[in-house]
Amino acid sequence: MPLARRLTLPDAVAIGLGSMIGAGVFAVWAPAAGVAGSGLFIALAIAAVVAYCNATASAQLAAVHPVAGGTYSYARAEIGPWWGFIAGWSFVIGKIASCAAMAMTFAAYAAPEGWQVPVAVLAVAALAAVNCFGVTRTALLTRILVACSLLGLAVAVAVGFGSASASSAAPLPDASAYGVLQGAGLLFFAFAGYARIATMGEEVVDPSKTIPRAIVLALGGAVVVYVLVGIAVVQILGAGVVDSTAPLADLLVSAGWPALAPIIRVAAAAASLGALLALLTGIGRTTLAMARESDVPRFLAKVSVRHQVPQRAEIAVAVVVIAIVLVADLRDAIGFSSFGVLLYYLIANAAAFRQTGSARRYPRVLQVVGALGCLVLVNSLPVVASLVGMAVVALGVGYRMLRLRLARRRPAR
């Protein structure tokens, strides 16, 4: 059964913004500043350029292939099933790690000490339930959460830019080229939310026009937000951001506005929930597309007749995310997520590069820059994250090889 086309341009932009704003603005500054140092904004610029190249590749592909699954479906159509599988598998494993990171970030801001893990688990279960009752409910809740997030961020930025205590902050440590690239790889985690729009291509109204516009609008808005927030954080906290678990709340305290810290905690919780909601939605759609092709168990290809959403896929994804929340930490989740997503977009750029004629909307140089950027950043990530990522990708490839071998033998019996 096909999915229903119910998402308009504002819905799609809200889902993209919800993914990007919540996917790092409250969580990524400490690890990124820790490796990039004074080159933090150079790292942010590199991440934004690579993200823009990848976004245009996704937009170009989505306009021609407006179906669920994102680059999994695009790469299957443009360069072959194996490339599609690797892209889809990388997306699923990377974004499942992102879900765990967002659930942990929500709990860090919203739950008292000692209750973070149960609250994170509860958040995943609750949002998976929302997704199971229809995509319009997902879009509405995402809009509400994005509005709360932007309000809180506006407060933090206003205080940061208006504070007189900025000059007393210790400067960030000196940057190295490798540290800047590693920081860019971690910051890329924050911009990867535009993929959620493409993965939901089967549910977007007039997808050939809506998806490219929504991707560019959402990414542009997110870049502006990140630059403003980053300047405010560094201006007030300086080197202190490296050790901060809640940098925006600490910003208000350091600037002499501790009474406003609860607003930031509410905004951070809302942003994290918005990102988690959009992530769960996108992963469920990619899992659905893979299940339709038997690249994951076909049991997950079932679409609810009543709500027209892939409920089995959504529930399965939520179960895996909860398992990761119970055993992982935030920094590991961010690094592992970046590995999977960078590999996914490397394949997206390769697929878009092959498009010709009326399908081509952007110059090929953007796909070349995007692919090279993905290769550089994925090789700059923490070693443990890269090794675990390669092992999980290899596990998926082994699964598909075994399934294809068994399928070839079956007719001969």
C-alpha positions in Angstrom: 0.0 0.0 0.0 1.4 3.5 -0.9 1.7 6.2 1.7 -0.7 9.2 1.6 0.5 12.6 0.3 -0.4 15.0 3.1 2.7 17.1 3.8 2.8 20.7 2.4 5.8 23.0 2.0 5.5 24.4 5.6 5.2 20.9 7.0 8.3 19.7 5.1 10.4 22.8 6.2 9.3 22.3 9.8 10.3 18.7 9.8 13.7 19.6 8.3 14.3 22.4 10.8 13.1 20.2 13.7 15.7 17.7 12.7 18.6 20.1 12.3 18.0 22.5 15.1 17.4 19.8 17.7 20.1 17.6 16.2 23.0 19.5 17.6 22.5 23.1 18.7 22.2 21.9 22.3 24.5 18.9 22.1 27.4 19.4 19.7 29.2 22.5 20.9 31.3 20.8 23.6 32.7 17.9 21.5 33.2 20.2 18.5 35.0 22.9 20.4 37.1 20.4 22.2 38.7 19.2 18.9 38.4 22.3 16.7 39.4 24.9 19.3 39.7 28.4 17.9 38.9 27.0 14.5 35.3 26.2 15.6 33.7 28.5 13.1 35.9 27.4 10.3 34.7 23.8 11.1 31.2 25.1 11.1 31.6 26.7 7.7 33.2 23.5 6.3 30.3 21.4 7.7 27.7 23.9 6.2 29.3 23.9 2.7 29.4 20.1 2.6 25.8 20.0 3.9 24.7 22.4 1.2 26.3 20.3 -1.5 24.7 17.2 -0.1 21.3 19.0 0.2 21.3 20.0 -3.4 22.1 16.4 -4.4 19.2 15.1 -2.3 16.9 17.8 -3.7 17.8 16.9 -7.3 17.3 13.2 -6.7 14.1 13.7 -4.8 12.5 15.7 -7.6 12.9 12.7 -9.9 12.3 9.9 -7.4 9.5 11.1 -5.1 9.2 7.9 -3.1 9.9 6.8 0.5 13.5 5.8 1.3 15.6 8.8 0.3 19.1 7.8 -1.1 18.3 4.2 -0.6 15.7 4.5 -3.4 17.7 7.0 -5.4 20.9 5.0 -5.5 19.0 1.8 -6.4 17.5 3.6 -9.4 20.6 5.5 -10.5 23.6 3.3 -9.8 22.3 -0.1 -8.6 20.8 -2.1 -5.8 24.1 -2.7 -3.9 24.8 1.0 -3.6 21.2 1.6 -2.6 21.5 -1.0 0.1 24.8 0.5 1.5 23.2 4.0 1.5 20.0 2.8 3.2 21.8 0.7 5.8 24.2 3.6 6.6 21.3 5.9 7.0 19.4 3.6 9.3 22.4 2.8 11.6 23.6 6.4 11.6 20.2 7.9 12.4 19.4 5.3 15.0 22.5 6.5 16.8 21.2 10.1 16.3 17.9 9.1 17.9 19.7 7.8 20.9 21.8 11.0 21.1 18.7 13.2 21.0 16.9 11.1 23.6 19.9 11.4 25.9 20.1 15.2 25.2 16.4 15.6 26.1 16.8 13.7 29.3 20.0 15.7 30.3 18.0 18.9 30.1 14.6 17.7 31.3 15.2 15.0 33.9 16.7 15.2 37.4 20.0 13.4 38.2 19.6 9.6 38.2 16.4 9.7 36.1 18.0 10.5 32.7 17.9 6.9 31.2 14.3 6.1 32.1 13.1 9.5 30.8 15.1 9.0 27.6 13.5 5.6 27.1 10.0 7.0 27.8 10.5 9.8 25.3 11.4 7.4 22.5 8.4 5.2 23.3 6.0 8.2 23.4 7.2 9.7 20.1 7.1 6.4 18.3 3.5 6.1 19.4 2.8 9.5 17.9 4.3 8.5 14.6 2.1 5.4 14.6 -1.0 7.5 14.5 -0.4 9.4 11.2 2.1 11.8 9.6 -0.1 14.9 10.0 0.1 14.5 13.8 3.9 14.2 13.4 4.1 17.4 11.4 1.9 19.3 13.8 3.8 18.3 16.9 7.1 19.1 15.1 5.9 22.6 14.3 5.1 23.2 18.0 8.4 21.9 19.2 10.4 23.9 16.6 8.6 27.1 17.7 9.5 26.4 21.3 13.1 25.7 20.4 13.5 28.9 18.4 12.0 31.0 21.2 14.5 29.6 23.7 17.4 30.1 21.3 16.3 33.7 20.6 16.6 34.3 24.4 20.1 32.8 24.6 21.3 34.7 21.6 19.9 38.0 22.8 21.6 37.5 26.2 24.8 36.4 24.6 25.1 39.4 22.3 24.0 41.9 24.9 26.2 40.7 27.8 29.0 42.8 29.1 30.8 39.8 30.5 32.0 38.5 27.1 35.5 40.0 27.4 36.3 37.9 30.6 35.9 34.6 28.8 39.0 32.5 28.3 39.7 32.0 24.6 39.4 28.6 22.9 42.7 26.7 22.5 44.7 27.0 19.3 43.4 25.1 16.3 45.0 22.4 14.3 44.1 21.4 10.7 43.1 17.9 11.8 41.1 19.2 14.8 39.2 21.6 12.5 38.3 18.7 10.2 37.3 16.5 13.1 35.1 19.3 14.4 33.5 19.7 11.0 32.7 16.0 11.0 31.0 16.3 14.4 29.2 19.5 13.4 28.0 17.8 10.2 25.9 15.7 12.6 23.9 18.9 13.3 23.0 19.7 9.7 22.0 16.2 8.5 18.3 16.7 9.2 17.3 17.8 5.7 17.5 14.1 4.7 14.2 13.6 6.6 12.4 15.6 4.0 13.7 13.5 1.2 13.0 10.2 2.9 9.4 11.2 3.2 9.0 11.9 -0.5 6.1 9.6 -0.8 4.0 11.7 1.6 4.8 15.2 0.2 2.3 17.1 -1.9 3.7 18.1 -5.3 7.1 16.5 -4.4 9.1 17.6 -7.5 8.6 21.3 -6.4 8.1 21.0 -2.6 11.1 18.8 -1.7 13.9 20.9 -3.3 12.4 24.1 -1.9 11.9 22.7 1.6 15.5 21.3 1.7 17.1 24.5 0.8 14.9 26.6 3.0 15.4 24.3 6.0 19.2 24.2 5.6 19.5 27.9 5.2 17.5 28.6 8.3 19.5 26.1 10.3 22.8 27.6 9.2 21.7 31.1 10.4 20.6 29.7 13.8 23.9 27.8 14.3 26.1 30.8 13.5 24.2 33.1 15.9 24.1 30.5 18.7 27.8 29.6 18.2 28.9 33.2 18.4 26.9 33.7 21.6 28.2 30.6 23.2 31.9 31.3 22.4 31.5 34.9 23.4 30.2 34.2 26.9 31.8 30.8 27.8 35.0 30.8 25.7 37.1 27.8 26.6 34.5 26.8 29.2 32.2 25.4 26.5 34.5 22.4 26.1 33.5 21.0 29.5 29.9 22.2 29.5 27.2 19.6 29.4 24.5 22.3 28.9 26.3 25.2 27.2 23.2 27.4 26.6 22.0 27.1 30.1 25.6 27.8 31.3 25.7 30.8 29.0 22.7 32.4 30.8 24.3 31.8 34.2 27.7 33.2 33.2 26.0 36.3 31.7 24.2 37.0 34.9 20.7 35.8 33.9 20.3 32.5 35.9 16.6 33.1 36.2 16.3 32.5 32.4 18.1 29.1 32.5 14.8 27.2 32.9 13.6 28.7 29.6 16.7 27.2 27.9 16.1 23.9 29.5 12.5 23.8 28.1 13.7 24.9 24.7 16.5 22.3 24.7 14.0 19.6 25.7 11.6 20.7 22.9 14.4 20.8 20.3 15.6 17.4 21.2 12.1 16.0 21.1 11.5 17.6 17.7 14.7 16.1 16.3 13.9 12.7 17.8 10.4 12.8 16.3 11.6 13.7 12.8 14.4 11.1 13.0 12.1 8.3 14.0 9.8 9.2 11.1 12.6 9.3 8.5 14.2 6.0 9.7 10.8 4.3 9.6 10.3 5.3 6.0 13.7 4.2 4.9 13.2 0.9 6.7 9.9 0.5 4.9 11.5 1.1 1.5 14.3 -1.5 2.3 11.7 -4.0 3.6 9.8 -3.7 0.3 12.9 -4.9 -1.5 13.7 -7.6 1.2 16.9 -5.8 2.2 15.5 -6.0 5.7 12.8 -8.5 6.8 9.7 -8.0 4.7 7.6 -8.2 7.9 8.5 -4.5 8.3 7.0 -3.5 4.9 3.4 -3.5 6.4 1.6 -0.1 6.1 -1.3 0.5 8.5 -4.5 0.6 6.5 -6.1 3.1 9.0 -3.3 5.5 9.6 -1.2 4.9 6.4 2.1 4.8 8.2 4.7 2.0 8.5 3.8 1.1 12.1 5.9 -2.1 12.3 9.0 -0.3 11.1 8.4 2.5 13.5 8.1 0.1 16.4 11.2 -1.9 15.4 13.3 1.3 15.1 12.1 2.5 18.6 13.1 -0.8 20.2 16.6 -0.6 18.8 17.0 3.1 19.8 15.9 2.2 23.4 18.5 -0.6 23.5 21.2 1.9 22.5 20.1 4.5 25.1 20.5 1.8 27.8 24.2 1.1 26.9 25.8 4.1 25.0 26.9 7.7 25.8 26.3 10.9 24.0 29.7 11.5 22.4 30.0 7.9 21.0 26.5 8.3 19.6 27.4 11.5 17.8 30.6 10.1 16.2 28.9 6.9 15.1 26.0 8.9 13.7 28.3 11.1 11.6 30.0 8.1 10.2 26.8 6.5 8.9 25.4 9.8 7.6 28.6 10.9 5.7 28.7 7.5 4.0 25.0 7.9 3.0 25.6 11.3 1.5 28.7 10.2 -0.3 26.5 7.7 -2.2 23.8 10.4 -2.7 26.4 12.7 -4.4 27.5 9.8 -6.7 23.8 9.1 -7.6 23.1 12.8 -8.4 26.3 13.1 -10.4 25.0 10.4 -12.8 21.8 12.3 -13.6 21.5 14.0 -17.0 19.1 16.1 -19.0 16.0 17.5 -17.4 16.8 15.7 -14.1 19.8 18.0 -13.6 19.1 21.0 -11.4 22.5 21.9 -10.0 26.1 21.8 -11.5 28.1 18.6 -11.1 30.8 20.5 -9.3 28.5 20.6 -6.2 28.3 16.8 -6.2 32.1 16.5 -6.6 32.7 18.9 -3.7 30.0 17.1 -1.6 31.5 13.7 -2.2 35.1 14.9 -1.5 33.9 16.6 1.6 32.2 13.5 2.9 35.4 11.4 2.3 37.6 13.9 4.1 35.2 14.3 7.1 34.5 10.6 7.5 38.3 10.0 7.7 38.7 12.7 10.4 36.2 11.2 12.8 37.3 9.6 16.1 38.9 6.2 15.4 36.5 4.2 17.6 33.4 5.7 15.9 34.9 4.9 12.4 35.9 1.3 13.3 32.5 0.5 14.9 30.8 2.1 11.8 32.7 0.0 9.4 32.0 -3.1 11.4 28.2 -2.5 11.4 28.2 -1.7 7.6 30.1 -4.9 7.0 27.5 -6.8 9.1 24.8 -5.4 6.9 26.6 -6.3 3.7 27.1 -9.8 5.0 23.4 -10.1 5.7 22.4 -9.1 2.2 25.0 -11.4 0.6 23.6 -14.3 2.6 20.0 -13.4 1.7 20.8 -13.2 -2.0 22.6 -16.5 -1.9 19.7 -18.2 -0.2 17.3 -16.6 -2.6 19.2 -18.0 -5.6 19.2 -21.5 -4.2 15.5 -21.6 -3.4 14.1 -22.1 -6.9 16.5 -25.0 -7.5 15.0 -27.1 -4.8 
